[in-house]
Amino acid sequence: MVEPFDNSITPPSRNSLLPTGEGIIIDIGTGDGVFVFECARQNPKKFYIGIDANARPLEKISEKIHRKAAKGGLPNVLFLQAAVEDLPSELDGAADEVHIHFPWGSLLGAVATGNESVLRNLRRICSADALLEILIGCDPVRDVGELERLGIPSFSLDYIDSLLAPRYAKGGFSIIERGALPQSEWASVQTSWARRLKGRAGRSLTYIIGRAISKDHLQEPSANS
C-alpha cells in the first residue's frame, strides 16, 4: 500500500504562493484542524493549509497556531474558510497534496459520486503530479439515511473501479490506488474523527489515492458539470 499519511511529495511545488521548498499540503473539510496541526508540528519544513466551510470548530486551534513557537505556535499553518465549490484562486496550482478525511454532507456526496465540477475544482489547486488522498468512513447500517440522501450506493472497491475511476479521470485525477484500511492502522490517521470512530463495529474505512492528470491530457468539461 502507498503510504498516504506521510506527506512525502517530490519534487516540491514551484508555485510562488508559499515558497517553503518542501511542499504545500491542503486539507479540505479540515473540521477542527487536528490533522493539519499535528502534521505541521511533525513536518516544520512543509506548509499546511486547512480549509473548511465552517470556521467555528477552528477558532481555538487558530488562536493556538499564532502563539510563540515556545508555546506551541506554528508558523507553517494557515486556516481558511471556504467551500470546496469556491476555493480561492490564490491557491491555483499550489498543492503538492490534497487530503479529504472523513467527509460528510455535500463534500461526501461529491467525492463519493465523482462530481466532475468539484473534482475539477480540486484539480485546479493542484501542482503538476500532485496526489489526492480521500478517506471515507461508512457504516452501511448507521449511515444508510445519509448515503441514500446523497445517492451513494454500497461503497465498495468494485464501485470505485467501475464507476468512480472514469469519473475521477474526467475530473482530473487518475486513481492509482484504493483499498480498505484495517482498524489496526486507523491510528496513523491523525484526525479527531479517526479517534472517535476507531473500534466501532460495522464501520469501514476506504481510501482512494489519485494523481493529478496533466492539464494537456484533461478532457473538456461535460456539459452538465
N, C-alpha and C positions, 0 to 999 in steps of 0.2 A: 504494500500500500504506500502511495505517496504520502510523505509527511505533511499534512495540510496545516499544521499548527505552529511551525517553526519560523514562519515569516522569512524564509531564506530565498530571496529572488536575486538573480544576477542576469544581465547587468542592472545596476540601479537606474531609476528613472532619470531621464535627461531634461525633464520638464523644469522650468525655471521658477515655478511657484514656491517650492520649499526645497532648496538645493542642499539636502543633507548628505548626498553622496552615498547613502546606504539604503535608499528605498523609501517609498511612501506607501503606507498601508491604510486603507479606508474601510471602516466598519459601518455597514448600512443597517439601520434598525438597531442602533447600539444600546438601546434600553438605558440601564443605569451606568453604562460606560466601564464596567469592571474589566471586560476583555481588553479594551483599549488601554486602560490604566495599568493593568498587570503586565501586558506585553511591552508597553513603553518603558516601564520600570526595568524590565529584564533586558531590553534592547535599546540602550540610550542613543545609539547612532542612527536609529531609524525614526521616522516621523509618522505618528499615528493620528488619524482623523476619524472621530466618531460622529456619525450623522443619525439624527432621529427626528421624526416629525413632532414628537412630544418632548419638549425641553424640561419639563418639570422633574423627571427622575434624575436629570443630570445636574441639578442645582448644587447638591452637596459636593459631588466629585469635581465639578467645575471650579468650585472655590478651592478645593484641595490642590489642584494642579498648579495654581498660581502662588502657592506658598514658596518660601525659600527652599532650595534643594535640601538643606539640612532638616527641614521639617516635612519632607515628603513631596515637595513640589516637583513638577515635571515640565521642563521647557519643550519637550518633544511631543506634546499632545495638544490637539485642538478639537473642540466640540462645536458642531454646527447644527442648527435647527433647519431641516429641510425634508421634504417628501422625496421619495425615490423618483417620482414622476417629474420633479422640478429641481434637480441637482444643480448647484451653482456652476455657471460656465467657467469660473476661475479654476475649477478642478479638471477641466478638459485635458485628457492625456496625462494626468498626474500620477495615477495609481499604479504601483507595481503589483499590488494585491488588492482585491476587494473581497471582503468577508460578509456573509449574511448568516447569522447564527440564530436558530430558533425563531424564524419569522412567524408572525401571526397576522390575522386580518388580511387586508388588501395586499400586503407585502408577501405573505404566504401564498395567496392566490396567484400573484404574478409569477413567482419563481416556480411554483409547483404545477402551473399550467403552461408555462413557457410564453408569457405575454411578450410579444415581439417589441412593442413600444418600450416597455420597461427594460428589457434586455438591451436594446439599443442605447438606452439612456445610461445603463451601466457600462456598456462598451465605450461610450463617449468619454468617460472619465478614466479609461484605462490607457496605459502606455503600451507600446508595441510588446507583444508576447506576455502581457500581464496574466496573472492567474485569478480566477474567480472561485471562491470556496463557499459552498452553501451547505448548512447543516439543518436538517428538518427532523424534528422530534414529533412523532404522531402516535396516538393511541386510537386504533380504529373503533373502539367502543366509546371511550370517554369523549372523543373529539368528533364523533360522527355528525353531529349537527352542524358544526363549523365547516367540516370537509364538504358536506352536501351543499351548504350555502355558497361555498366558493367554487363549486363544480370540480372538486378534486376526487377522482376515483381512488381505489386502493393504491397506495403509493408503494409500488414495487420496482425492482430492478428492471423487469420486463417493460413496465410503463415508462421508465426513464429511457431505455434503449429504443423502444418503438415510437413513442410519442414525443418525449421531451428532446431527445438528441437532435432531430431535424428542426424543431422549433428554436432550440438554442443556436443552431448553426445559422438560421435566418436572422437571429438577434445579434450575432457577432461572436459567439463562443463555440468552440469545439469541446465537447465533453471528452476529457482524456481519462477520467476515472470516476467510478461511482461504486458504492457499496454500503454495507451496514456496519456501523461502529459498535462493537460489543460494549456492554456496560462497564467492563473492566478497564476500558480506555476512556470513559467519559471524563475522568479526572483531568485528562490532557486538555479538555475544553474549558478554558478559564472564563466561564460566564456564570452569572448567578442562576440562570435557568438550568444549566447542566447540573449544578449542585442540588437544586430543588427537585429535579426530576429523576436523579440517579436512584436506582433501586426500585422504581415503580414498575410493577409487573405489567406487561402488555404494551409498554411504550418502547418504540424502536427509534433509533437514531440513524438516519440515512444521510450519507454525504455525497455531494456532487462536486467534482473539480473540473473546471473548464479553463481553456486557454483562449485568450483573445485572438480572433481571426484577423489577419491583415486587412486593413481597410480596402486594399486593392482587390481582395477576393470576396468582399461582402456583396450580397445580393441587394438589389434595390428593395426598399421597404414595401411591404404588402399594402395594398390599397386600403385595407381595413385595420391597419396597425395604428 
